[in-house]
Amino acid sequence: MSQSVLAGMENSAVTVLKRAIELDHESRLQDALVCYQEGIHLLMEVLKATKDEAKKVHYRKKIANYMDRAEKIKEQLNDLKESVQLFEILRDAYKRTLQCENYPSADFT
């Protein structure tokens, strides 16, 4: 891979990862996660093509940091999804309770 292509990929990774950080700060977690994943993928491609060992160490650290953040976002999204599911279960149970209250109970005594 030529140096100009490598530099272009690195610039693309930086742009995407900066966007991920912005989205993260705006609490747009789903969008941030997508950008982190794409930026990590681009950085990994740059890492594979890089010959300079010092740069490889730098890229590995950056990739590890972004992967950690992406994992934390995934956990937050899963927790949120579980909370929404619990809310829906409780809401449905409440609705069923209200429906039962609207009908007089039968007296079998």
C-alpha positions as CSV (number, residue, x, y, z in Angstrom):
1,M,0.0,0.0,0.0
2,S,1.4,3.4,-0.9
3,Q,2.1,6.0,1.7
4,S,-0.6,8.4,0.2
5,V,-3.2,5.7,0.4
6,L,-2.1,4.8,4.0
7,A,-2.2,8.5,4.9
8,G,-5.7,8.8,3.4
9,M,-6.9,5.8,5.4
10,E,-5.5,7.2,8.6
11,N,-7.2,10.6,7.9
12,S,-10.5,8.8,7.3
13,A,-10.1,6.9,10.6
14,V,-9.4,10.1,12.5
15,T,-12.4,11.8,11.0
16,V,-14.7,8.9,11.8
17,L,-13.4,8.5,15.3
18,K,-13.7,12.3,16.0
19,R,-17.3,12.0,14.9
20,A,-17.8,9.0,17.2
21,I,-16.5,11.0,20.1
22,E,-18.9,13.9,19.3
23,L,-21.9,11.6,19.0
24,D,-20.8,9.9,22.3
25,H,-20.7,13.3,24.0
26,E,-24.2,14.0,22.6
27,S,-25.4,10.7,24.1
28,R,-26.3,9.4,20.6
29,L,-24.9,6.0,21.6
30,Q,-26.1,3.9,18.7
31,D,-24.7,6.3,16.2
32,A,-21.5,6.6,18.2
33,L,-21.1,2.9,18.3
34,V,-21.3,2.6,14.5
35,C,-18.7,5.3,14.1
36,Y,-16.4,3.7,16.7
37,Q,-16.7,0.3,14.9
38,E,-16.0,1.9,11.5
39,G,-13.1,3.9,12.8
40,I,-11.6,0.9,14.6
41,H,-11.8,-1.1,11.3
42,L,-10.0,1.7,9.4
43,L,-7.3,1.9,12.1
44,M,-6.8,-1.8,11.9
45,E,-6.3,-1.6,8.2
46,V,-3.7,1.1,8.7
47,L,-2.0,-1.0,11.4
48,K,-1.7,-3.9,9.0
49,A,-0.1,-1.8,6.4
50,T,2.3,0.1,8.7
51,K,5.9,-0.9,8.8
52,D,7.1,1.5,11.5
53,E,7.0,-0.4,14.9
54,A,6.6,2.8,16.9
55,K,3.5,3.7,14.9
56,K,2.2,0.2,15.3
57,V,2.4,0.5,19.1
58,H,0.6,3.8,18.9
59,Y,-2.2,2.4,16.7
60,R,-2.6,-0.7,19.0
61,K,-3.1,1.6,22.0
62,K,-5.6,3.8,20.2
63,I,-7.5,0.7,18.9
64,A,-7.6,-0.8,22.4
65,N,-9.0,2.5,23.9
66,Y,-11.6,2.8,21.2
67,M,-12.6,-0.8,21.6
68,D,-13.0,-0.4,25.3
69,R,-15.3,2.6,24.8
70,A,-17.3,0.7,22.1
71,E,-17.8,-2.2,24.5
72,K,-19.0,0.1,27.3
73,I,-21.5,1.7,24.9
74,K,-22.7,-1.8,23.9
75,E,-23.3,-2.6,27.5
76,Q,-25.2,0.7,28.0
77,L,-27.3,0.0,25.0
78,N,-28.1,-3.6,26.2
79,D,-29.0,-2.3,29.7
80,L,-31.2,0.3,28.1
81,K,-32.9,-2.4,25.9
82,E,-33.5,-4.5,29.0
83,S,-35.0,-1.6,30.8
84,V,-37.3,-0.9,27.9
85,Q,-38.3,-4.5,27.8
86,L,-39.0,-4.5,31.5
87,F,-41.1,-1.3,31.2
88,E,-43.1,-2.9,28.4
89,I,-43.8,-6.0,30.5
90,L,-44.9,-3.9,33.5
91,R,-47.0,-1.7,31.3
92,D,-48.8,-4.7,29.8
93,A,-49.4,-6.2,33.2
94,Y,-50.8,-2.9,34.4
95,K,-53.1,-2.7,31.3
96,R,-54.3,-6.2,32.0
97,T,-55.0,-5.3,35.7
98,L,-57.1,-2.3,34.5
99,Q,-59.1,-4.5,32.2
100,C,-59.8,-6.9,35.0
101,E,-61.0,-4.1,37.2
102,N,-63.5,-3.0,34.6
103,Y,-65.4,-6.3,34.8
104,P,-67.4,-7.3,37.9
105,S,-66.2,-10.4,39.6
106,A,-68.4,-13.4,39.5
107,D,-69.8,-14.6,42.8
108,F,-69.6,-18.4,43.0
109,T,-70.7,-18.8,46.6
